Amino acid sequence: IMVQRNMRTGFCRPVRRVGALSTSGECWEWQSDTSWEAFAPTDSAHLSAAMRAGRALTTLHICTSAHLWEYRIDLQQMAQANARTGKLRTIRRRALGGPSTGSI
């Protein structure tokens, strides 16, 4: 696993090498308490690649200003689970420019 280390604070976080990313014309979204929210383009590309490779499970590491979140993604159940809290949310993929309620 590759990590990024802040030389001043010593804080480490996982990183991954990303080549030319293509979401193949699709967008991945997760269902919040009130609406559907889009994953970042790099995370959508990661999910698309995992789906194309036939993987049932994958992991996303999402960094915010305050936290590094780990999500376990089940591509068969179309769900994400927060690895720390266990909170489960529905995910979907849809065609870019397509209806926001339909998944592909």
C-alpha positions as CSV (number, residue, x, y, z in Angstrom):
1,I,0.0,0.0,0.0
2,M,1.3,3.5,-0.9
3,V,1.0,6.2,1.8
4,Q,1.4,9.9,1.9
5,R,3.2,11.3,5.0
6,N,3.0,14.8,6.2
7,M,6.6,15.5,7.2
8,R,5.7,18.1,9.8
9,T,2.9,16.3,11.6
10,G,3.7,12.7,10.7
11,F,0.1,12.0,9.7
12,C,-0.2,9.2,7.1
13,R,-2.9,8.4,4.7
14,P,-3.3,5.8,1.9
15,V,-2.9,7.0,-1.7
16,R,-3.3,5.2,-5.0
17,R,-1.9,5.8,-8.4
18,V,-4.5,6.8,-11.0
19,G,-3.9,6.7,-14.7
20,A,-6.1,8.2,-17.4
21,L,-9.5,8.0,-15.8
22,S,-12.7,7.4,-17.7
23,T,-16.0,6.9,-16.2
24,S,-17.3,5.4,-19.5
25,G,-20.1,7.9,-19.6
26,E,-21.5,7.0,-16.2
27,C,-21.8,8.6,-12.8
28,W,-21.9,6.9,-9.4
29,E,-24.0,8.3,-6.6
30,W,-24.8,7.5,-3.0
31,Q,-28.1,8.1,-1.2
32,S,-27.8,10.7,1.6
33,D,-30.6,11.2,4.1
34,T,-32.3,13.6,1.7
35,S,-31.0,13.1,-1.8
36,W,-28.6,11.4,-4.2
37,E,-25.1,12.7,-4.0
38,A,-22.4,12.2,-6.7
39,F,-19.1,10.5,-5.9
40,A,-16.0,12.4,-6.9
41,P,-15.0,11.7,-10.6
42,T,-11.9,9.7,-9.4
43,D,-14.1,7.6,-7.1
44,S,-16.7,7.0,-9.9
45,A,-13.9,5.9,-12.1
46,H,-12.6,3.5,-9.4
47,L,-16.1,2.0,-9.0
48,S,-16.6,1.7,-12.8
49,A,-13.2,-0.1,-13.1
50,A,-14.1,-2.5,-10.3
51,M,-17.4,-3.2,-11.9
52,R,-15.9,-3.9,-15.3
53,A,-13.3,-6.2,-13.7
54,G,-16.2,-8.2,-12.2
55,R,-15.3,-7.4,-8.6
56,A,-18.1,-7.9,-6.1
57,L,-16.4,-5.8,-3.4
58,T,-14.1,-2.8,-3.4
59,T,-12.9,-0.1,-0.9
60,L,-12.9,3.6,-1.2
61,H,-10.8,6.0,0.9
62,I,-12.3,9.5,0.9
63,C,-10.4,12.3,2.5
64,T,-12.1,15.4,3.9
65,S,-10.5,18.2,5.7
66,A,-11.1,16.6,9.0
67,H,-11.2,12.8,8.4
68,L,-10.0,9.9,6.2
69,W,-13.1,7.8,5.7
70,E,-13.0,4.2,4.5
71,Y,-16.1,2.7,2.7
72,R,-16.6,-0.9,1.8
73,I,-18.5,-1.0,-1.4
74,D,-20.6,-4.0,-2.4
75,L,-21.2,-3.8,-6.1
76,Q,-23.7,-6.7,-6.1
77,Q,-25.9,-5.3,-3.4
78,M,-25.2,-1.7,-4.6
79,A,-24.4,-0.5,-1.1
80,Q,-21.7,1.2,0.8
81,A,-20.8,0.7,4.4
82,N,-18.7,3.1,6.5
83,A,-15.9,0.9,7.9
84,R,-15.8,2.8,11.2
85,T,-19.5,3.4,11.9
86,G,-21.1,0.6,10.0
87,K,-23.7,3.0,8.5
88,L,-25.1,1.4,5.3
89,R,-26.2,3.5,2.3
90,T,-27.6,2.6,-1.1
91,I,-25.4,3.5,-4.2
92,R,-26.3,3.6,-7.9
93,R,-24.7,4.3,-11.2
94,R,-26.4,6.2,-14.0
95,A,-25.6,7.4,-17.5
96,L,-24.1,10.9,-17.6
97,G,-26.7,13.2,-18.9
98,G,-29.4,10.6,-18.2
99,P,-32.3,10.8,-15.8
100,S,-31.2,11.3,-12.2
101,T,-33.6,8.7,-10.9
102,G,-32.7,5.9,-13.3
103,S,-29.7,3.6,-12.9
104,I,-28.0,1.8,-15.8
